[in-house]
């Protein structure tokens, strides 16, 4: 593997793996309670340890390892269990849920092995007959109640094909190259070892080949982590970032390029391949920056 990841790190993902397994069973049982909004979950635990933080930062591509926990790690590992629980309460099958993007507000740092609390809420779970939209919000706090970060996670379930509409055009943007990367076919397994997200479409090629993707695809949160690292490698700290998952990234991935641009007072980014196909796009705000 591109990063040596000890199997013992899986012990730190028990909450996430349990939430995903229970959620998978729960979402498939017709007699369990379903909600469209308002459902809440709470959770307590300890943040990832130093080793997991170091391995994740190396995998994501951070130039320098920090003691404070990486926000993308907290999103992909610590907060994922709450998102999975909330999603399982929606009236849609969990295996058909596709992550569509996220918005993250980073308010304070937190160190490894520290107690935390999580409160999550299902903001919306609705559909128009063609596609279901799921919006969960999860707040991470330390042991004295200080808010560390707020995550808004967005997902969708395709119910049936939607009639095609004409494409829209937008003003050209002067994109600048920031960083390029490529991941191997086992990148999904690597991220599973780092976060506990074992979704078969990321980790089991023989099963993923039977899906509409015809093979494994990369975790959207994994690609987001690499984008986050590339931005902060410029010597800046992100205060707020939002991204939209546009197209699944096949594994092994093509050569991918992170590009950035300015649009007025907004910092923009996108992830594209050599042909210009976009896989993620969004905007971010730096600490101390006024929008």
C-alpha positions in Angstrom: 0.0 0.0 0.0 1.1 3.6 -0.6 0.9 4.2 3.2 1.7 1.5 5.7 -1.4 1.4 7.9 -1.4 -0.9 10.9 -4.5 -3.1 11.3 -4.7 -2.2 14.9 -6.1 1.2 13.9 -9.4 -0.6 13.2 -10.0 -0.8 16.9 -10.5 3.0 16.9 -13.3 2.6 14.3 -15.6 0.4 16.3 -18.2 3.1 16.7 -18.2 3.9 13.0 -18.4 0.3 11.8 -21.1 -0.6 14.4 -23.2 2.4 13.3 -22.9 1.4 9.6 -23.8 -2.2 10.3 -26.7 -1.4 12.5 -27.8 1.3 10.2 -27.7 -1.1 7.2 -29.9 -3.6 9.0 -32.2 -0.9 10.4 -32.8 0.8 7.0 -33.8 -2.5 5.4 -36.4 -3.4 8.0 -39.9 -2.1 7.1 -41.2 -2.0 10.6 -38.6 0.3 12.1 -39.4 4.0 12.7 -38.5 6.3 9.8 -38.2 10.1 9.9 -38.0 12.9 7.4 -36.6 15.5 9.8 -36.0 16.3 13.4 -34.5 12.9 14.5 -31.5 13.5 16.8 -28.6 11.4 18.0 -26.0 12.0 20.7 -22.6 10.3 21.2 -19.6 10.5 23.5 -16.1 9.1 23.0 -12.4 9.9 22.6 -10.8 11.5 19.6 -8.3 9.5 17.4 -4.8 8.9 18.7 -1.5 10.3 17.5 -0.7 7.4 15.3 -4.0 7.5 13.4 -3.6 11.2 12.9 -0.1 10.8 11.5 -1.1 8.0 9.1 -4.1 9.9 7.9 -2.2 13.2 7.4 0.4 11.2 5.4 -2.3 9.5 3.3 -4.1 12.8 2.6 -0.9 14.5 1.5 -0.3 17.1 4.2 3.3 18.4 3.9 3.7 18.7 7.7 2.3 16.5 10.4 0.6 18.4 13.2 -0.3 17.2 16.7 -3.8 18.8 16.5 -6.2 16.5 14.7 -6.7 17.0 11.0 -10.3 18.3 10.4 -10.8 15.9 7.4 -10.0 13.0 9.8 -12.5 14.1 12.3 -15.1 14.4 9.5 -14.3 11.0 7.9 -13.8 9.1 11.1 -15.2 10.7 14.2 -18.4 12.3 12.8 -19.1 9.6 10.2 -20.8 7.3 12.8 -23.4 10.0 13.7 -24.0 10.7 10.0 -24.6 6.9 9.4 -27.0 6.7 12.3 -29.0 9.6 11.1 -29.1 8.3 7.5 -30.4 5.0 8.7 -33.5 6.7 10.1 -34.4 8.0 6.6 -37.1 6.2 4.6 -34.6 5.1 2.0 -32.3 2.1 1.7 -28.8 2.8 3.1 -27.0 0.9 0.4 -28.4 3.2 -2.2 -27.3 6.4 -0.5 -24.7 8.4 -2.3 -22.8 11.2 -0.6 -23.3 14.4 -2.5 -21.1 16.8 -0.6 -20.5 18.7 2.6 -20.1 22.0 4.4 -17.6 22.2 7.2 -17.0 25.0 9.7 -13.7 24.6 11.7 -14.0 26.7 14.9 -11.3 25.3 17.2 -8.6 22.6 17.3 -8.7 19.4 19.4 -5.9 17.1 20.4 -5.7 13.3 20.1 -7.2 11.1 22.8 -9.5 13.8 24.1 -13.1 13.2 25.3 -15.7 14.7 23.0 -19.5 14.8 22.5 -21.5 14.8 19.3 -25.0 16.0 18.7 -26.5 15.2 15.3 -29.8 16.1 13.7 -31.6 14.9 10.6 -32.4 18.3 9.0 -34.2 16.9 5.9 -35.0 13.7 4.1 -37.4 14.3 1.2 -37.8 13.4 -2.4 -39.5 14.7 -5.6 -40.2 11.2 -7.0 -36.9 11.1 -8.9 -34.2 11.8 -6.3 -34.3 11.8 -2.5 -32.3 14.5 -0.6 -30.8 13.9 2.8 -29.3 16.6 4.9 -27.7 15.8 8.3 -26.0 18.3 10.7 -23.4 17.1 13.2 -21.8 19.3 15.9 -18.5 18.2 17.6 -17.7 19.6 21.1 -14.9 19.0 23.5 -15.4 18.0 27.2 -16.0 21.5 28.4 -18.7 22.2 25.7 -16.6 24.3 23.3 -17.7 23.7 19.7 -14.9 22.3 17.6 -16.6 22.0 14.3 -20.0 21.8 12.5 -20.5 19.4 9.7 -23.5 19.6 7.2 -23.5 16.3 5.2 -25.6 16.0 2.1 -26.5 12.7 0.4 -29.0 11.5 -2.3 -30.8 8.4 -3.4 -31.7 8.0 -7.1 -35.3 6.7 -7.2 -35.8 6.8 -11.0 -34.4 8.5 -14.0 -35.1 12.2 -14.3 -35.9 13.7 -17.7 -32.9 15.4 -19.2 -32.7 19.2 -19.4 -30.4 21.4 -21.4 -27.0 22.2 -19.8 -26.3 25.7 -18.5 -23.3 27.9 -19.2 -21.3 30.0 -16.8 -18.7 32.7 -17.0 -15.2 31.4 -17.6 -13.0 31.2 -14.5 -9.2 31.5 -14.5 -8.2 28.3 -12.9 -4.7 27.8 -11.5 -3.0 24.5 -10.9 -2.4 23.6 -7.3 -1.6 19.9 -7.0 -1.9 16.6 -8.9 -2.4 13.1 -7.5 -3.5 9.6 -8.4 -4.5 6.7 -6.2 -4.3 2.9 -6.8 -7.2 0.4 -6.9 -6.8 -0.3 -3.1 -7.2 3.3 -2.0 -10.7 2.4 -0.7 -9.2 -0.2 1.6 -6.6 2.3 2.8 -9.3 4.8 3.7 -11.4 2.0 5.4 -8.4 1.3 7.6 -8.0 5.0 8.4 -11.7 5.8 9.0 -13.8 2.6 9.4 -15.9 3.3 6.3 -16.2 -0.1 4.8 -18.9 0.5 2.1 -18.5 -2.3 -0.4 -18.5 0.1 -3.4 -15.2 1.4 -2.1 -13.6 -1.8 -0.8 -14.9 -4.9 -2.5 -14.2 -5.1 -6.2 -16.1 -8.3 -6.8 -19.2 -6.8 -5.3 -18.7 -3.3 -6.7 -18.6 -4.7 -10.2 -22.2 -5.7 -9.9 -23.3 -2.1 -9.2 -24.0 0.6 -11.7 -20.4 1.8 -11.2 -19.0 -1.5 -12.6 -16.1 -1.3 -10.1 -14.9 0.3 -6.9 -15.1 4.1 -6.6 -13.1 6.4 -4.3 -14.7 7.7 -1.1 -15.9 11.3 -1.7 -14.6 12.2 1.7 -11.2 10.7 0.7 -10.9 13.0 -2.3 -12.1 15.9 -0.1 -9.3 15.1 2.4 -6.7 15.4 -0.4 -8.2 18.7 -1.6 -8.2 20.0 2.0 -4.5 19.1 2.5 -3.4 20.7 -0.8 -5.1 24.0 0.1 -3.5 24.1 3.6 -0.1 23.1 2.2 0.0 26.7 1.0 0.6 27.7 4.6 -3.0 28.7 5.3 -5.7 27.4 7.6 -9.3 26.8 6.5 -12.1 28.2 8.5 -15.0 27.1 6.3 -15.2 24.9 3.2 -18.0 23.4 1.2 -17.8 20.9 -1.7 -20.1 19.2 -4.1 -19.4 15.7 -5.2 -20.1 15.8 -9.0 -18.9 12.5 -10.4 -17.6 9.3 -8.7 -13.9 8.7 -9.0 -13.1 5.2 -10.4 -10.4 3.1 -8.8 -7.6 3.1 -9.8 -8.1 6.8 -10.4 -7.0 8.8 -13.4 -4.5 11.5 -12.9 -6.4 14.2 -11.0 -5.7 17.9 -10.7 -6.7 20.3 -7.9 -7.2 23.8 -9.3 -8.0 27.0 -7.4 -9.3 30.4 -8.5 -10.7 33.7 -7.2 -14.3 34.8 -7.9 -14.7 38.2 -6.3 -14.1 37.6 -2.6 -14.6 33.8 -2.9 -11.8 31.2 -3.0 -12.9 28.5 -5.4 -11.5 25.0 -6.0 -12.2 22.0 -8.3 -10.9 18.5 -8.9 -10.6 17.6 -12.6 -8.9 14.9 -14.8 -6.8 15.5 -17.9 -9.9 15.9 -20.0 -11.4 18.6 -17.8 -14.1 16.3 -16.3 -14.9 17.7 -12.8 -15.3 15.4 -9.9 -15.6 17.9 -7.0 -16.0 21.6 -6.8 -16.6 24.1 -4.1 -15.4 27.2 -2.2 -13.5 27.9 1.0 -12.8 30.7 3.5 -9.5 31.0 5.4 -9.1 31.8 9.0 -9.2 35.6 9.5 -10.6 36.2 6.0 -13.7 38.3 5.7 -16.3 37.4 3.1 
